[in-house]
Amino acid sequence: MSPADTPLSSTLSTITAGASVIAAAAPTLCAVHCAAMPFVAAALPSLQAAGRGQLLGGLCMHALGRRLAFYFVIPCGLLSNAVGYPQHQSIPVTATSLTGIATLTAAAAWRPVAAYRTPLNLCGCAMMLGSSYYGNQLAQEAGRDCCADRSSGCSNGGCE
């Protein structure tokens, strides 16, 4: 039995493959989230007003929006930055995305900006989505995008 066939190397190989799949999915999830979040930001207050607080068992839409921000938006945004930076290697792109995350965090958590939550959410999502798009463009131009190595299983999913 060679050292490459040990159970530890097999386990590490499986973990590495799983992490690679998650890392590849993170920017996609972030892009979907950033595209949908402006609609969600507009829909949550509308649902609250339309149901007079009685829709979804009286669930406060603001509380739901905060939970979405804290448990999905912020972690996915940070993960997307961590995964995307080695590909685009652009500090301004990462800084813009992090500013968008900070804007969303402020809108969700900071009471003095409560009157401006919707515009802040829209601006934060726009910064995150725009920086993701521009970072992907930079990565493609540099040949460091997900499809740079066609043998890795990427099937030209919008890479050209």
Order of alpha helices (4+ residues) and beta strands (2+ residues): alpha-alpha-alpha-alpha-alpha
